[in-house]
Amino acid sequence: MRAYGQRYKECVPSELFGDFEAVFEANFPDRVKEVKAAKTVPVDGGIFFIIKFTTSPSSVNGFVESFPEKELLLEWAQYGVESDRRRSSGFWRPPKWFIEPIEEGKVARYHPAYGDVHIYIDSSDKKASVVYVYGWFVKSYAESKG
C-alpha cells in the first residue's frame, strides 16, 4: 500500500513551484510554456516530484543561475541516452510527457541535505529549451520555509 502512494499525480504547477522555490531557493522562469507537474503524496515526510516546461535558452540560464552558490553542487554533463534516469525517477513509472526523448542537451544534479534535484535540458531547438526536473524534498522543510 505504501508504494501505491508513490504514484505521481498531476498537480497545479504553481503549487509545486512554490514548494520547490522555498526548499531549493531557486526561481523558475517567469515565462514558461507547456508546463506540466506531478508529485506523490508524502512518504516518510518526503515528496517526489516531476516537472516539465518549455522556455527560452536565456530563461533556462537564469533558472540554473538562481540556485544558491553556497551549496552549489550543480555539475553539468552532456546528455546521453544511456545515462537518462528520468524513467526511474520514483517507484512508479512517470507519465509519458516526462520521458519524451531528448535529442541533444545536458544534465545536472543538485543535492542539498533536504532534497535532491535532477535537471535535464533538451537544447536541440535553439529558440526554445525543454526542461525536465525531478527529485524529492522534505515536506516539513518546505512548510517551514513557506
C-alpha positions in Angstrom: 0.0 0.0 0.0 2.8 2.4 0.8 4.4 2.0 -2.7 1.0 2.9 -4.2 1.2 6.3 -2.5 4.4 6.9 -4.5 2.4 7.2 -7.8 2.8 10.5 -9.5 -0.4 12.5 -9.6 -0.6 15.6 -11.8 -1.0 18.8 -9.9 -1.2 22.5 -10.4 2.4 23.5 -11.4 2.4 26.8 -9.5 1.6 24.8 -6.3 4.7 22.7 -6.8 6.8 25.7 -7.9 6.2 27.4 -4.6 7.4 24.4 -2.6 10.4 23.9 -4.9 11.4 27.5 -4.7 11.1 27.5 -0.9 13.2 24.4 -0.4 15.9 24.8 -3.1 16.0 28.7 -3.0 15.9 28.7 -6.8 13.5 30.6 -9.1 11.5 29.2 -12.0 11.5 31.4 -15.1 8.6 33.9 -15.4 7.8 32.9 -18.9 7.3 29.2 -19.3 5.0 27.3 -21.7 3.6 23.8 -21.8 4.1 23.4 -18.1 3.2 20.0 -16.5 3.8 18.8 -13.0 3.1 15.8 -10.8 4.0 14.7 -7.3 3.5 11.9 -4.9 1.8 12.1 -1.5 4.3 12.5 1.3 6.1 9.2 2.1 8.1 9.3 5.3 8.0 13.1 5.1 9.4 13.2 1.5 7.6 14.2 -1.7 8.8 13.0 -5.1 8.1 15.3 -8.0 8.4 15.8 -11.7 8.1 19.0 -13.8 8.4 19.7 -17.5 8.3 23.2 -19.1 9.5 25.0 -22.2 11.2 28.4 -22.1 13.9 30.4 -23.9 17.5 29.4 -23.5 18.3 32.6 -21.7 15.5 31.9 -19.2 16.9 28.4 -18.6 20.3 30.0 -17.8 18.5 32.3 -15.3 16.8 29.3 -13.7 20.1 27.4 -13.3 22.0 30.5 -12.0 19.3 31.1 -9.4 20.4 28.1 -7.3 22.3 29.3 -4.3 26.1 29.3 -4.7 26.7 28.5 -1.1 25.6 24.9 -1.6 26.0 24.7 -5.4 26.7 21.1 -6.3 25.3 21.6 -9.8 27.6 19.8 -12.2 26.8 19.6 -15.9 27.4 16.7 -18.2 26.4 16.2 -21.8 23.2 14.3 -22.2 23.4 10.6 -23.1 20.6 8.2 -23.6 22.5 5.5 -21.6 22.6 7.8 -18.5 19.0 9.0 -18.7 17.4 8.3 -15.4 14.0 10.0 -15.9 12.3 6.7 -16.4 13.4 5.6 -12.9 12.6 8.9 -11.1 10.5 7.2 -8.4 8.9 3.9 -7.6 6.2 4.2 -10.3 7.0 5.0 -13.9 6.5 8.6 -14.7 3.8 9.8 -17.3 4.8 9.7 -21.0 5.0 13.5 -21.1 8.0 13.4 -18.8 10.1 10.7 -20.6 9.9 12.1 -24.1 13.2 11.5 -26.0 15.9 14.2 -25.8 17.9 14.8 -28.9 20.7 17.0 -27.6 21.3 18.6 -24.2 22.8 18.5 -20.8 22.1 17.2 -17.3 22.9 18.2 -13.8 22.2 17.3 -10.2 21.8 19.5 -7.2 21.8 17.7 -3.8 21.4 19.7 -0.6 20.6 17.9 2.7 16.8 18.4 2.5 16.2 17.2 -1.1 17.6 16.2 -4.5 17.1 17.7 -7.9 18.0 16.4 -11.4 17.7 18.7 -14.3 17.6 17.6 -18.0 17.7 20.2 -20.7 16.8 19.4 -24.3 18.6 22.1 -26.2 18.1 20.7 -29.7 15.8 23.7 -30.6 17.9 26.8 -30.4 14.8 29.1 -29.8 13.2 27.1 -27.0 14.6 24.7 -24.5 12.5 21.9 -22.9 13.4 21.4 -19.2 12.7 18.2 -17.2 13.2 18.4 -13.5 12.7 15.6 -11.0 13.7 14.8 -7.4 12.4 14.9 -3.9 12.2 17.2 -0.9 11.3 17.1 2.7 7.7 18.4 3.0 8.1 19.8 6.5 11.2 21.8 5.3 9.1 23.3 2.5 6.3 24.2 5.0 8.8 25.9 7.4 10.2 28.0 4.6 6.9 28.9 3.1 
